Amino acid sequence: MRVLGIDPGYAIVGWGVVDYAGGRFAPVAYGAVCTDKDTPFEQRLAQIYQDICDICRRYQPGALSLEKLYYQHNQTTVIGVAEARGVILLAAAQYGIPVYEYTPMQIKQAVTGYGKAVKKQIQEMTRILLHLPEIPRPDDTADALAMAVAHCHCAGNRLSRLPGVSRQPAADDER
């Protein structure tokens, strides 16, 4: 199974592609889409969309793992992140990639085995599982890889069917 994990944002969109087979992980590629704060917002969204389409075309993932959007502290950024998620979801839909969404607690549980793990623990466990020499930077990239790992651990098991994990079916699933 090949999974694209994405940590959505509009300044930095972390992404990571992971292969998972026989209980083993293999990182394929990872990085970040970065947009300039001085660029008009609609052009930033266009860049995110184009870059995510390029990643989908290049790596042909079978699933996209995305953190559920939740409002925690900053009201001013949540709308922009939601709009960035929209263009990411559009890219996935256009490439027929099913989207799986996980809460932060579900990602922590799937990666570390502890739903209240701190960011450093998640990043270190992701690094270990993917046999990486160091934690990828920026943090958004490491977070995206953790989302891909979480989906690999959750796909097909009872955790993926728990309330709070939603799946948007691909067009083929509706037939």
N, CA, C and O of each residue as an XYZ file, in Angstrom:
700
protein
N       0.845     -1.164      0.000
C       0.000      0.000      0.000
C       0.895      1.233      0.000
O       1.882      1.299      0.733
N       0.544      2.192     -0.818
C       1.267      3.466     -0.871
C       0.339      4.555     -0.360
O      -0.780      4.712     -0.849
N       0.812      5.309      0.631
C      -0.004      6.324      1.282
C       0.693      7.679      1.213
O       1.894      7.792      1.459
N      -0.079      8.692      0.878
C       0.377     10.077      0.917
C      -0.198     10.709      2.171
O      -1.416     10.828      2.305
N       0.660     11.112      3.083
C       0.233     11.848      4.271
C       0.443     13.324      4.026
O       1.462     13.728      3.465
N      -0.517     14.130      4.444
C      -0.407     15.581      4.262
C      -0.754     16.287      5.556
O      -1.770     15.996      6.187
N       0.101     17.217      5.943
C      -0.164     18.128      7.057
C      -0.558     19.457      6.415
O       0.306     20.200      5.949
N      -1.866     19.762      6.388
C      -2.319     20.926      5.629
C      -2.000     22.256      6.305
O      -1.940     22.360      7.530
N      -1.805     23.235      5.490
C      -1.581     24.607      5.909
C      -1.578     25.457      4.658
O      -1.820     24.944      3.566
N      -1.311     26.738      4.791
C      -1.199     27.551      3.579
C       0.173     28.208      3.463
O       0.546     28.651      2.377
N       0.927     28.281      4.547
C       2.309     28.739      4.457
C       3.211     27.540      4.154
O       4.097     27.608      3.301
N       2.963     26.442      4.872
C       3.730     25.205      4.679
C       2.750     24.035      4.666
O       1.951     23.871      5.588
N       2.820     23.231      3.620
C       2.054     21.990      3.534
C       3.079     20.864      3.550
O       3.799     20.648      2.575
N       3.132     20.157      4.665
C       4.038     19.014      4.734
C       3.430     17.838      3.999
O       2.214     17.647      4.029
N       4.264     17.044      3.337
C       3.768     15.846      2.645
C       4.817     14.731      2.756
O       6.019     14.979      2.853
N       4.315     13.514      2.739
C       5.206     12.363      2.781
C       4.530     11.153      2.161
O       3.361     10.878      2.430
N       5.261     10.442      1.343
C       4.761      9.233      0.692
C       5.482      8.037      1.302
O       6.710      7.995      1.371
N       4.682      7.065      1.744
C       5.211      5.891      2.431
C       4.629      4.633      1.798
O       3.432      4.569      1.518
N       5.471      3.643      1.575
C       5.006      2.312      1.168
C       4.957      1.441      2.416
O       5.813      1.534      3.296
N       3.931      0.593      2.471
C       3.762     -0.306      3.617
C       3.378     -1.674      3.086
O       2.360     -1.826      2.411
N       4.199     -2.670      3.395
C       3.920     -4.042      2.971
C       4.565     -5.002      3.957
O       5.698     -4.792      4.390
N       3.846     -6.041      4.305
C       4.373     -7.053      5.203
C       4.782     -6.508      6.564
O       5.723     -7.005      7.183
N       4.067     -5.479      7.028
C       4.387     -4.893      8.322
C       5.615     -4.003      8.327
O       6.086     -3.592      9.387
N       6.133     -3.706      7.142
C       7.345     -2.872      7.039
C       7.050     -1.586      6.268
O       6.298     -1.565      5.294
N       7.677     -0.525      6.750
C       7.531      0.789      6.132
C       8.747      1.113      5.274
O       9.871      0.720      5.587
N       8.501      1.837      4.185
C       9.589      2.345      3.363
C       9.219      3.763      2.919
O       8.224      3.958      2.221
N      10.024      4.753      3.327
C       9.746      6.107      2.855
C      10.062      6.198      1.365
O      11.106      5.731      0.910
N       9.156      6.801      0.619
C       9.342      6.956     -0.824
C       9.885      8.343     -1.124
O      10.894      8.495     -1.813
N       9.202      9.352     -0.596
C       9.601     10.740     -0.798
C       8.862     11.597      0.217
O       7.794     11.225      0.704
N       9.441     12.746      0.528
C       8.773     13.661      1.442
C       9.338     15.058      1.253
O      10.429     15.244      0.715
N       8.564     16.035      1.711
C       8.988     17.417      1.568
C       7.894     18.358      2.036
O       7.009     17.984      2.805
N       7.979     19.582      1.554
C       7.000     20.594      1.941
C       6.733     21.514      0.764
O       7.634     21.859      0.000
N       5.480     21.899      0.639
C       5.081     22.935     -0.300
C       5.064     24.216      0.521
O       4.304     24.331      1.482
N       5.895     25.171      0.147
C       5.982     26.432      0.890
C       5.500     27.576      0.007
O       5.889     27.694     -1.155
N       4.649     28.409      0.579
C       4.160     29.570     -0.158
C       4.631     30.837      0.540
O       4.810     30.855      1.758
N       4.828     31.876     -0.226
C       5.334     33.144      0.283
C       4.208     33.999      0.850
O       3.157     34.146      0.226
N       4.429     34.557      2.026
C       3.393     35.355      2.693
C       3.018     36.608      1.913
O       1.939     37.162      2.125
N       3.881     37.061      1.023
C       3.595     38.268      0.248
C       2.825     37.971     -1.045
O       2.430     38.891     -1.762
N       2.617     36.697     -1.333
C       1.868     36.291     -2.517
C       0.376     36.356     -2.207
O      -0.039     35.952     -1.121
N      -0.438     36.853     -3.132
C      -1.888     36.865     -2.883
C      -2.392     35.467     -2.529
O      -1.934     34.468     -3.083
N      -3.347     35.416     -1.595
C      -3.793     34.143     -1.047
C      -4.281     33.177     -2.117
O      -3.968     31.988     -2.062
N      -5.045     33.672     -3.092
C      -5.570     32.769     -4.123
C      -4.438     32.151     -4.944
O      -4.570     31.023     -5.418
N      -3.334     32.871     -5.118
C      -2.182     32.310     -5.827
C      -1.459     31.273     -4.960
O      -0.904     30.303     -5.477
N      -1.471     31.482     -3.651
C      -0.894     30.489     -2.749
C      -1.691     29.188     -2.833
O      -1.115     28.101     -2.877
N      -3.025     29.307     -2.856
C      -3.868     28.120     -2.994
C      -3.615     27.423     -4.324
O      -3.568     26.195     -4.386
N      -3.453     28.204     -5.387
C      -3.175     27.618     -6.706
C      -1.854     26.860     -6.688
O      -1.750     25.783     -7.275
N      -0.854     27.407     -6.024
C       0.445     26.716     -5.933
C       0.305     25.414     -5.152
O       0.850     24.387     -5.555
N      -0.417     25.451     -4.047
C      -0.624     24.236     -3.252
C      -1.315     23.175     -4.103
O      -0.897     22.018     -4.134
N      -2.369     23.582     -4.786
C      -3.119     22.654     -5.636
C      -2.205     22.041     -6.702
O      -2.174     20.822     -6.869
N      -1.470     22.878     -7.411
C      -0.604     22.383     -8.488
C       0.472     21.438     -7.962
O       0.747     20.405     -8.572
N       1.077     21.790     -6.833
C       2.130     20.945     -6.279
C       1.576     19.611     -5.770
O       2.211     18.572     -5.945
N       0.392     19.634     -5.139
C      -0.210     18.384     -4.671
C      -0.611     17.517     -5.867
O      -0.448     16.298     -5.826
N      -1.127     18.127     -6.919
C      -1.432     17.362     -8.140
C      -0.168     16.713     -8.689
O      -0.196     15.555     -9.106
N       0.934     17.448     -8.693
C       2.202     16.901     -9.181
C       2.649     15.706     -8.330
O       3.113     14.699     -8.864
N       2.509     15.822     -7.016
C       2.876     14.722     -6.110
C       1.981     13.513     -6.366
O       2.463     12.381     -6.413
N       0.686     13.748     -6.532
C      -0.252     12.639     -6.811
C       0.093     11.958     -8.131
O       0.071     10.731     -8.220
N       0.407     12.734     -9.139
C       0.747     12.196    -10.457
C       2.069     11.428    -10.394
O       2.187     10.346    -10.969
N       3.041     11.976     -9.710
C       4.375     11.377     -9.658
C       4.407     10.084     -8.840
O       5.032      9.108     -9.256
N       3.739     10.067     -7.678
C       3.873      8.928     -6.762
C       2.674      7.989     -6.743
O       2.771      6.893     -6.190
N       1.567      8.377     -7.321
C       0.367      7.550     -7.459
C      -0.010      6.805     -6.177
O      -0.046      5.575     -6.154
N      -0.291      7.562     -5.111
C      -0.677      6.900     -3.859
C      -2.054      6.251     -3.966
O      -2.896      6.670     -4.760
N      -2.261      5.230     -3.158
C      -3.556      4.560     -3.116
C      -4.482      5.141     -2.070
O      -5.670      4.818     -2.035
N      -3.941      6.000     -1.214
C      -4.742      6.638     -0.167
C      -4.067      7.934      0.250
O      -2.849      8.082      0.149
N      -4.881      8.864      0.719
C      -4.374     10.109      1.275
C      -4.824     10.172      2.734
O      -6.013     10.047      3.028
N      -3.880     10.365      3.636
C      -4.156     10.472      5.067
C      -3.989     11.926      5.476
O      -2.969     12.559      5.202
N      -5.021     12.439      6.140
C      -5.083     13.869      6.447
C      -5.594     14.055      7.865
O      -6.515     13.362      8.298
N      -4.997     14.985      8.580
C      -5.484     15.271      9.930
C      -6.811     16.012      9.832
O      -6.971     16.928      9.025
N      -7.764     15.597     10.673
C      -9.050     16.298     10.730
C      -8.802     17.723     11.176
O      -8.006     17.973     12.081
N      -9.480     18.642     10.546
C      -9.341     20.046     10.912
C     -10.080     20.290     12.210
O     -11.244     19.917     12.361
N      -9.411     20.903     13.116
C     -10.048     21.260     14.382
C      -9.583     22.651     14.766
O      -8.453     23.046     14.478
N     -10.460     23.379     15.411
C     -10.140     24.715     15.873
C      -9.615     24.613     17.288
O     -10.280     24.059     18.163
N      -8.420     25.146     17.520
C      -7.886     25.081     18.866
C      -7.609     26.472     19.416
O      -8.183     26.859     20.434
N      -6.743     27.223     18.762
C      -6.339     28.500     19.341
C      -6.565     29.696     18.428
O      -7.074     30.724     18.874
N      -6.203     29.580     17.182
C      -6.129     30.750     16.328
C      -7.268     30.799     15.314
O      -7.241     30.101     14.300
N      -8.260     31.622     15.598
C      -9.414     31.756     14.713
C      -9.028     32.327     13.357
O      -9.670     32.008     12.356
N      -8.004     33.157     13.300
C      -7.662     33.819     12.044
C      -7.046     32.878     11.030
O      -7.140     33.136      9.830
N      -6.414     31.790     11.468
C      -5.776     30.890     10.507
C      -6.639     29.698     10.128
O      -6.393     29.067      9.100
N      -7.645     29.374     10.933
C      -8.415     28.149     10.685
C      -9.130     28.200      9.332
O      -9.240     27.171      8.665
N      -9.613     29.359      8.916
C     -10.314     29.459      7.630
C      -9.332     29.257      6.479
O      -9.638     28.555      5.515
N      -8.159     29.868      6.579
C      -7.149     29.693      5.539
C      -6.705     28.246      5.413
O      -6.525     27.741      4.305
N      -6.529     27.575      6.551
C      -6.146     26.156      6.524
C      -7.275     25.338      5.906
O      -7.020     24.414      5.133
N      -8.515     25.670      6.239
C      -9.660     24.953      5.657
C      -9.686     25.135      4.143
O      -9.984     24.190      3.413
N      -9.380     26.327      3.668
C      -9.354     26.562      2.223
C      -8.217     25.779      1.565
O      -8.383     25.248      0.467
N      -7.069     25.707      2.230
C      -5.954     24.913      1.702
C      -6.336     23.435      1.663
O      -6.021     22.732      0.703
N      -7.019     22.966      2.713
C      -7.503     21.579      2.719
C      -8.436     21.339      1.532
O      -8.428     20.266      0.929
N      -9.231     22.343      1.210
C     -10.160     22.201      0.085
C      -9.443     21.921     -1.220
O      -9.868     21.049     -1.979
N      -8.364     22.640     -1.499
C      -7.658     22.390     -2.761
C      -6.910     21.064     -2.713
O      -6.722     20.422     -3.746
N      -6.479     20.648     -1.517
C      -5.831     19.336     -1.362
C      -6.852     18.229     -1.629
O      -6.556     17.263     -2.333
N      -8.053     18.374     -1.066
C      -9.114     17.387     -1.291
C      -9.526     17.352     -2.761
O      -9.809     16.284     -3.303
N      -9.559     18.510     -3.402
C      -9.886     18.564     -4.831
C      -8.847     17.795     -5.648
O      -9.200     17.026     -6.542
N      -7.573     18.005     -5.338
C      -6.516     17.281     -6.058
C      -6.676     15.771     -5.878
O      -6.573     15.010     -6.840
N      -6.928     15.345     -4.640
C      -7.111     13.908     -4.385
C      -8.301     13.371     -5.169
O      -8.220     12.294     -5.759
N      -9.399     14.109     -5.179
C     -10.601     13.670     -5.906
C     -10.320     13.557     -7.398
O     -10.761     12.605     -8.041
N      -9.597     14.511     -7.948
C      -9.317     14.480     -9.381
C      -8.414     13.307     -9.766
O      -8.449     12.856    -10.911
N      -7.612     12.813     -8.833
C      -6.752     11.666     -9.110
C      -7.350     10.364     -8.586
O      -6.700      9.319     -8.622
N      -8.582     10.428     -8.102
C      -9.272      9.221     -7.644
C      -8.669      8.605     -6.400
O      -8.754      7.392     -6.203
N      -8.064      9.419     -5.561
C      -7.399      8.923     -4.356
C      -8.362      9.056     -3.174
O      -8.794     10.165     -2.859
N      -8.706      7.948     -2.515
C      -9.581      8.046     -1.346
C      -8.876      8.769     -0.203
O      -7.672      8.617      0.004
N      -9.655      9.558      0.531
C      -9.123     10.371      1.627
C      -9.583      9.792      2.955
O     -10.759      9.472      3.131
N      -8.652      9.660      3.882
C      -8.937      9.178      5.228
C      -8.507     10.257      6.206
O      -7.385     10.759      6.131
N      -9.387     10.608      7.113
C      -9.095     11.664      8.068
C      -9.007     11.091      9.480
O      -9.807     10.242      9.873
N      -8.021     11.572     10.230
C      -7.780     11.100     11.584
C      -7.656     12.278     12.538
O      -7.149     13.338     12.171
N      -8.118     12.084     13.756
C      -7.950     13.098     14.785
C      -6.507     13.051     15.289
O      -5.827     12.039     15.122
N      -6.040     14.135     15.901
C      -4.685     14.106     16.458
C      -4.485     12.942     17.435
O      -3.422     12.321     17.439
N      -5.481     12.644     18.251
C      -5.339     11.546     19.213
C      -5.211     10.199     18.499
O      -4.443      9.342     18.934
N      -5.947     10.007     17.418
C      -5.861      8.757     16.666
C      -4.487      8.606     16.018
O      -3.948      7.500     15.956
N      -3.923      9.700     15.542
C      -2.587      9.655     14.939
C      -1.559      9.303     16.010
O      -0.698      8.451     15.792
N      -1.648      9.959     17.167
C      -0.720      9.675     18.264
C      -0.805      8.211     18.685
O       0.218      7.553     18.880
N      -2.024      7.709     18.825
C      -2.241      6.319     19.234
C      -1.669      5.347     18.206
O      -1.014      4.368     18.565
N      -1.916      5.621     16.934
C      -1.465      4.716     15.875
C       0.055      4.703     15.731
O       0.635      3.659     15.433
N       0.702      5.842     15.937
C       2.147      5.931     15.730
C       2.934      5.511     16.968
O       3.931      4.796     16.862
N       2.482      5.958     18.143
C       3.274      5.711     19.359
C       2.644      4.702     20.301
O       3.312      4.178     21.192
N       1.346      4.423     20.107
C       0.651      3.550     21.041
C       0.104      4.290     22.244
O      -0.464      3.677     23.147
N       0.271      5.609     22.265
C      -0.173      6.435     23.383
C      -0.872      7.675     22.837
O      -0.247      8.506     22.177
N      -2.158      7.798     23.110
C      -2.964      8.882     22.558
C      -2.648     10.265     23.063
O      -3.164     11.250     22.534
N      -1.805     10.362     24.083
C      -1.437     11.683     24.612
C       0.053     11.965     24.417
O       0.627     12.786     25.133
N       0.673     11.298     23.466
C       2.094     11.504     23.183
C       2.337     12.955     22.758
O       1.465     13.603     22.178
N       3.520     13.439     23.055
C       3.891     14.795     22.633
C       4.522     14.737     21.244
O       4.937     13.681     20.768
N       4.579     15.895     20.619
C       5.056     16.000     19.240
C       6.417     15.331     19.028
O       6.603     14.617     18.042
N       7.356     15.549     19.925
C       8.700     14.969     19.781
C       8.648     13.439     19.798
O       9.394     12.787     19.067
N       7.773     12.864     20.626
C       7.643     11.405     20.682
C       7.105     10.868     19.361
O       7.574      9.843     18.866
N       6.132     11.551     18.799
C       5.550     11.126     17.521
C       6.597     11.207     16.421
O       6.747     10.279     15.626
N       7.318     12.316     16.380
C       8.335     12.494     15.347
C       9.445     11.453     15.476
O       9.904     10.912     14.470
N       9.875     11.172     16.691
C      10.953     10.190     16.893
C      10.486      8.790     16.511
O      11.232      8.039     15.882
N       9.270      8.434     16.883
C       8.761      7.103     16.523
C       8.597      6.985     15.010
O       8.878      5.931     14.439
N       8.150      8.043     14.364
C       8.041      8.049     12.895
C       9.419      7.851     12.276
O       9.575      7.070     11.338
N      10.413      8.553     12.796
C      11.786      8.415     12.295
C      12.262      6.970     12.435
O      12.864      6.415     11.515
N      11.993      6.375     13.574
C      12.420      4.991     13.824
C      11.707      4.029     12.877
O      12.347      3.178     12.259
N      10.384      4.161     12.762
C       9.612      3.257     11.900
C      10.027      3.340     10.439
O       9.990      2.346      9.714
N      10.426      4.545     10.013
C      10.817      4.744      8.612
C      12.325      4.600      8.391
O      12.808      4.783      7.274
N      13.069      4.273      9.455
C      14.524      4.084      9.372
C      15.221      5.311      8.781
O      16.110      5.190      7.938
N      14.806      6.484      9.234
C      15.411      7.730      8.764
C      16.557      8.126      9.684
O      16.482      7.883     10.888
N      17.608      8.723      9.157
C      18.748      9.107     10.004
C      18.413     10.240     10.981
O      19.015     10.348     12.049
N      17.448     11.079     10.602
C      17.029     12.183     11.474
C      15.573     12.529     11.198
O      15.000     12.116     10.190
N      14.994     13.284     12.101
C      13.610     13.721     11.933
C      13.564     14.722     10.783
O      14.311     15.701     10.793
N      12.704     14.497      9.795
C      12.620     15.431      8.665
C      12.211     16.837      9.109
O      11.463     17.000     10.072
N      12.694     17.811      8.421
C      12.347     19.207      8.647
C      11.727     19.767      7.389
O      12.098     19.317      6.305
N      10.831     20.694      7.449
C      10.282     21.270      8.669
C       9.376     20.276      9.400
O       9.106     19.183      8.901
N       8.912     20.671     10.589
C       8.046     19.811     11.397
C       6.822     19.338     10.618
O       6.339     18.227     10.836
N       6.322     20.170      9.717
C       5.137     19.816      8.929
C       5.386     18.559      8.096
O       4.476     17.755      7.896
N       6.608     18.390      7.614
C       6.966     17.203      6.841
C       6.975     15.968      7.740
O       6.454     14.918      7.363
N       7.564     16.092      8.921
C       7.567     14.984      9.877
C       6.134     14.617     10.269
O       5.805     13.439     10.399
N       5.287     15.630     10.456
C       3.888     15.387     10.803
C       3.157     14.661      9.672
O       2.341     13.774      9.925
N       3.449     15.037      8.435
C       2.818     14.383      7.286
C       3.218     12.908      7.203
O       2.383     12.050      6.918
N       4.482     12.621      7.449
C       4.930     11.229      7.461
C       4.241     10.449      8.573
O       3.890      9.284      8.386
N       4.043     11.081      9.729
C       3.336     10.424     10.835
C       1.899     10.109     10.422
O       1.364      9.066     10.799
N       1.272     10.995      9.654
C      -0.096     10.735      9.191
C      -0.136      9.552      8.235
O      -1.072      8.753      8.271
N       0.872      9.438      7.384
C       0.929      8.286      6.478
C       1.129      6.994      7.273
O       0.472      5.989      7.003
N       2.026      7.021      8.241
C       2.263      5.851      9.093
C       0.990      5.481      9.839
O       0.637      4.305      9.928
N       0.306      6.478     10.372
C      -0.934      6.225     11.112
C      -1.952      5.518     10.233
O      -2.603      4.572     10.676
N      -2.093      5.961      9.005
C      -3.060      5.298      8.119
C      -2.654      3.852      7.850
O      -3.502      2.960      7.832
N      -1.377      3.620      7.644
C      -0.915      2.250      7.406
C      -1.252      1.355      8.586
O      -1.657      0.207      8.401
N      -1.088      1.867      9.786
C      -1.415      1.090     10.980
C      -2.921      0.901     11.140
O      -3.371     -0.120     11.660
N      -3.695      1.883     10.693
C      -5.148      1.854     10.909
C      -5.919      1.168      9.795
O      -7.009      0.649     10.038
N      -5.391      1.153      8.596
C      -6.129      0.634      7.441
C      -6.524     -0.822      7.673
O      -5.682     -1.680      7.936
N      -7.816     -1.073      7.569
C      -8.304     -2.431      7.656
C      -8.458     -2.973      9.064
O      -8.886     -4.114      9.237
N      -8.117     -2.176     10.085
C      -8.334     -2.687     11.434
C      -9.470     -1.932     12.115
O     -10.051     -1.012     11.539
N      -9.772     -2.319     13.313
C     -10.919     -1.738     14.006
C     -10.748     -0.257     14.284
O     -11.745      0.462     14.350
N      -9.516      0.232     14.452
C      -9.306      1.644     14.732
C      -9.831      2.511     13.593
O     -10.362      3.595     13.834
N      -9.686      2.041     12.355
C     -10.138      2.847     11.221
C     -11.656      2.918     11.126
O     -12.190      3.723     10.364
N     -12.360      2.080     11.896
C     -13.820      2.108     11.863
C     -14.415      2.790     13.091
O     -15.634      2.817     13.263
N     -13.555      3.339     13.941
C     -14.046      4.023     15.129
C     -14.716      5.337     14.754
O     -14.375      5.934     13.733
N     -15.664      5.797     15.566
C     -16.247      7.114     15.325
C     -15.143      8.164     15.326
O     -14.214      8.100     16.131
N     -15.250      9.113     14.435
C     -14.243     10.164     14.358
C     -13.295      9.992     13.193
O     -12.643     10.955     12.787
N     -13.198      8.782     12.637
C     -12.389      8.567     11.444
C     -13.358      8.571     10.281
O     -14.250      7.727     10.198
N     -13.179      9.516      9.394
C     -14.094      9.544      8.264
C     -13.342      9.200      7.000
O     -12.137      9.425      6.889
N     -14.053      8.668      6.077
C     -13.478      8.297      4.794
C     -14.374      8.879      3.726
O     -15.590      8.688      3.737
N     -13.767      9.578      2.821
C     -14.504     10.093      1.693
C     -14.296      9.111      0.550
O     -13.172      8.968      0.067
N     -15.362      8.419      0.096
C     -15.156      7.383     -0.912
C     -14.746      7.953     -2.259
O     -15.172      9.033     -2.666
N     -13.907      7.188     -2.929
C     -13.552      7.546     -4.299
C     -14.766      7.298     -5.185
O     -15.707      6.614     -4.782
N     -14.742      7.842     -6.365
C     -15.880      7.710     -7.289
C     -16.216      6.242     -7.537
O     -17.392      5.892     -7.640
N     -15.199      5.370     -7.634
C     -15.420      3.956     -7.881
C     -16.182      3.279     -6.733
O     -16.912      2.313     -6.957
N     -16.011      3.788     -5.501
C     -16.645      3.187     -4.340
C     -18.156      3.399     -4.332
O     -18.878      2.663     -3.659
N     -18.637      4.386     -5.064
C     -20.053      4.721     -5.039
C     -20.866      3.879     -6.005
O     -22.096      3.944     -6.005
N     -20.203      3.103     -6.816
C     -20.928      2.282     -7.795
C     -21.405      1.008     -7.197
O     -22.033      0.202     -7.883
